């Protein structure tokens, strides 16, 4: 996991000896079929293994929060790009008709001003970091279309990453429960054998 340099050194081997896969830096959790074999492969006792699994769950939660924040940003960005595309296409449709376009535009959050737009061949687009550039309507449409495609593709990848991450959280929680239940069972067996001996 990208959030911790120790995570790669703590990666447990998968049951059956297969290599642990990952998706875009998110380590895959391995399903544990045999807890005893899993503990032997890790070379850890039950408490250390449970601590490792809890740490991994916390790492997954941190990554999930980051991915959800990115998803929210993209979900807010896509409608803005679509709105800009609509404005540019409206300007292109009115171009050459001699018709004046009256519109309200946002100056600042919640503050609007009325504008009269005559025939125009160019628009100004905010690029971010307080930078605005003037583009021809065709260039602006092309740039906005490309940005929209990139944002939608990024959102699709993020949704896949979140699904993968949720699967890993579930597998890790199941593994934690299996290790804990195995430990409880082992203690009961030892306690039963001790009480039978006395």
Backbone torsions as a table, in degrees:
resi	resn	phi	psi	omega
1	UNK	NA	140.8	-175.4
2	UNK	-68.5	-18.7	-175.2
3	UNK	-80.1	-15.1	-176.9
4	UNK	-143.0	126.5	179.3
5	UNK	-72.0	-22.2	-179.6
6	UNK	-81.3	-10.8	-176.0
7	UNK	-64.1	-39.3	-178.5
8	UNK	-68.9	-32.6	178.6
9	UNK	-75.6	-18.2	-179.8
10	UNK	-97.3	1.6	-177.3
11	UNK	-64.5	122.9	178.2
12	UNK	-78.5	149.2	175.1
13	UNK	-70.4	151.9	178.7
14	UNK	-76.3	150.5	176.4
15	UNK	-59.7	136.4	-177.7
16	UNK	91.1	-2.4	174.2
17	UNK	82.9	5.8	179.9
18	UNK	-72.1	154.1	179.7
19	UNK	-70.9	146.0	178.2
20	UNK	-78.2	126.1	178.8
21	UNK	-89.2	169.4	176.0
22	UNK	-147.6	163.7	176.1
23	UNK	-128.8	114.6	177.7
24	UNK	46.7	46.3	176.6
25	UNK	87.5	-3.1	178.5
26	UNK	-94.9	113.8	-177.6
27	UNK	-69.0	142.6	178.8
28	UNK	-81.3	141.3	175.3
29	UNK	-87.3	147.8	179.0
30	UNK	-103.7	137.3	177.1
31	UNK	-76.7	132.4	-176.7
32	UNK	-99.9	115.9	176.7
33	UNK	-89.6	-40.9	-178.3
34	UNK	-122.3	109.0	-175.2
35	UNK	-63.4	-40.5	-179.1
36	UNK	-60.5	-45.6	178.1
37	UNK	-62.6	-43.0	179.6
38	UNK	-59.1	-46.6	179.3
39	UNK	-64.4	-39.3	178.3
40	UNK	-64.5	-40.7	178.9
41	UNK	-64.4	-40.0	178.9
42	UNK	-72.0	-31.0	-175.6
43	UNK	72.5	27.8	-178.7
44	UNK	-121.7	158.6	172.8
45	UNK	-84.0	177.3	-175.2
46	UNK	-61.3	-47.0	-178.0
47	UNK	-62.5	-41.7	178.2
48	UNK	-66.0	-38.4	178.8
49	UNK	-65.9	-43.7	177.7
50	UNK	-62.7	-39.2	177.7
51	UNK	-64.3	-42.1	177.6
52	UNK	-60.0	-45.9	-178.1
53	UNK	-65.2	-38.2	177.2
54	UNK	-65.9	-38.7	177.5
55	UNK	-63.7	-42.1	178.7
56	UNK	-62.8	-41.3	177.0
57	UNK	-60.8	-40.9	178.5
58	UNK	-64.2	-40.0	178.0
59	UNK	-63.4	-42.2	177.5
60	UNK	-60.9	-40.5	-179.4
61	UNK	-64.7	-39.0	178.2
62	UNK	-63.6	-46.2	179.9
63	UNK	-63.7	-40.1	180.0
64	UNK	-61.7	-41.9	178.5
65	UNK	-61.7	-41.3	178.9
66	UNK	-65.0	-44.0	-179.8
67	UNK	-65.8	-39.2	178.1
68	UNK	-64.7	-37.0	177.3
69	UNK	-65.2	-43.0	177.3
70	UNK	-62.7	-40.2	179.6
71	UNK	-63.5	-44.2	178.4
72	UNK	-60.5	-42.7	179.8
73	UNK	-61.4	-45.0	-180.0
74	UNK	-67.0	-39.0	179.4
75	UNK	-65.8	-26.8	175.7
76	UNK	-82.4	-31.9	-176.4
77	UNK	-72.7	-38.8	-175.3
78	UNK	-60.8	-47.9	177.5
79	UNK	-62.1	-34.3	177.5
80	UNK	-63.4	-43.2	179.2
81	UNK	-64.9	-42.8	179.2
82	UNK	-62.5	-38.8	178.4
83	UNK	-64.1	-42.2	177.9
84	UNK	-63.1	-41.2	177.5
85	UNK	-61.1	-41.0	178.0
86	UNK	-62.6	-42.1	179.9
87	UNK	-63.7	-46.1	-179.3
88	UNK	-63.9	-41.1	179.6
89	UNK	-67.3	-34.7	175.5
90	UNK	-63.9	-43.9	177.8
91	UNK	-62.0	-40.0	178.7
92	UNK	-66.7	-37.5	-179.9
93	UNK	-67.3	-35.8	-179.6
94	UNK	-80.1	-15.2	-176.7
95	UNK	-63.2	131.4	176.6
96	UNK	84.0	-5.4	180.0
97	UNK	-87.0	-15.6	-177.2
98	UNK	77.6	0.5	-179.0
99	UNK	-83.7	132.5	177.9
100	UNK	-85.4	139.1	-179.4
101	UNK	-104.7	122.2	174.8
102	UNK	-100.9	130.8	-177.6
103	UNK	-148.6	158.4	171.9
104	UNK	-104.0	134.0	177.7
105	UNK	-127.4	153.4	-177.4
106	UNK	-83.2	119.2	177.7
107	UNK	-83.8	-45.7	178.6
108	UNK	-147.4	171.8	-176.7
109	UNK	-56.6	114.3	178.3
110	UNK	82.9	-1.1	-179.7
111	UNK	-115.2	122.2	-176.8
112	UNK	-120.2	156.2	176.7
113	UNK	-135.7	152.1	179.5
114	UNK	-91.7	139.6	179.8
115	UNK	-132.3	148.5	174.2
116	UNK	-113.7	121.9	-176.1
117	UNK	-114.2	117.4	173.9
118	UNK	-88.2	-175.3	178.6
119	UNK	-49.3	132.0	179.4
120	UNK	-138.9	144.5	178.4
121	UNK	-105.3	-5.9	-175.7
122	UNK	-141.5	161.3	175.7
123	UNK	-135.6	157.7	175.8
124	UNK	-107.5	132.7	-179.8
125	UNK	-118.8	136.8	173.1
126	UNK	-75.7	126.4	178.0
127	UNK	-98.0	-11.7	-177.0
128	UNK	107.1	167.3	-179.8
129	UNK	53.6	39.5	179.6
130	UNK	57.6	35.3	179.0
131	UNK	-117.1	129.2	176.7
132	UNK	-127.3	135.0	178.5
133	UNK	-125.9	150.0	177.9
134	UNK	-93.9	131.7	179.0
135	UNK	-128.1	154.2	168.9
136	UNK	-68.4	159.5	-178.4
137	UNK	-59.7	-37.2	179.5
138	UNK	-66.5	-44.7	178.3
139	UNK	-63.8	-40.7	180.0
140	UNK	-63.9	-42.9	178.2
141	UNK	-61.4	-44.4	179.9
142	UNK	-62.4	-46.5	-179.4
143	UNK	-64.4	-45.0	-179.3
144	UNK	-66.3	-38.2	178.4
145	UNK	-63.8	-42.2	178.5
146	UNK	-64.0	-43.5	178.8
147	UNK	-63.4	-38.1	179.1
148	UNK	-66.0	-44.0	178.0
149	UNK	-62.3	-43.1	179.1
150	UNK	-63.7	-41.5	-179.4
151	UNK	-65.9	-41.9	179.5
152	UNK	-66.5	-39.2	178.0
153	UNK	-65.8	-41.7	178.4
154	UNK	-64.0	-39.3	178.5
155	UNK	-64.6	-40.1	178.7
156	UNK	-62.9	-42.3	177.9
157	UNK	-64.6	-41.2	179.0
158	UNK	-62.8	-41.2	178.8
159	UNK	-62.5	-41.0	176.5
160	UNK	-63.7	-41.6	178.2
161	UNK	-62.9	-41.8	179.4
162	UNK	-65.1	-38.9	178.1
163	UNK	-65.8	-44.0	177.1
164	UNK	-59.3	-44.6	-178.9
165	UNK	-62.5	-43.5	179.2
166	UNK	-63.2	-37.4	176.1
167	UNK	-62.1	-41.4	-179.0
168	UNK	-67.5	-36.7	176.7
169	UNK	-62.9	-45.1	179.9
170	UNK	-61.9	-45.7	179.9
171	UNK	-61.9	-41.9	-179.5
172	UNK	-66.9	-39.2	177.1
173	UNK	-64.8	-41.0	177.9
174	UNK	-64.4	-42.5	179.0
175	UNK	-62.0	-43.1	178.3
176	UNK	-59.2	-45.7	179.9
177	UNK	-64.1	-40.2	-179.6
178	UNK	-65.1	-43.2	179.6
179	UNK	-64.7	-44.4	-179.7
180	UNK	-62.6	-47.3	-179.6
181	UNK	-64.1	-37.9	177.4
182	UNK	-61.9	-42.8	-180.0
183	UNK	-63.7	-43.8	177.9
184	UNK	-60.5	-44.4	179.8
185	UNK	-62.2	-43.0	179.7
186	UNK	-63.3	-39.2	178.6
187	UNK	-65.4	-41.0	179.0
188	UNK	-65.2	-40.3	178.5
189	UNK	-63.1	-45.2	178.7
190	UNK	-63.2	-41.6	-179.6
191	UNK	-66.1	-40.2	179.3
192	UNK	-65.7	-42.0	-179.3
193	UNK	-69.4	-33.3	177.8
194	UNK	-68.8	-41.1	-179.2
195	UNK	-71.7	-29.0	176.5
196	UNK	-72.9	-33.5	179.8
197	UNK	-68.4	-30.0	-177.2
198	UNK	-94.0	NA	NA
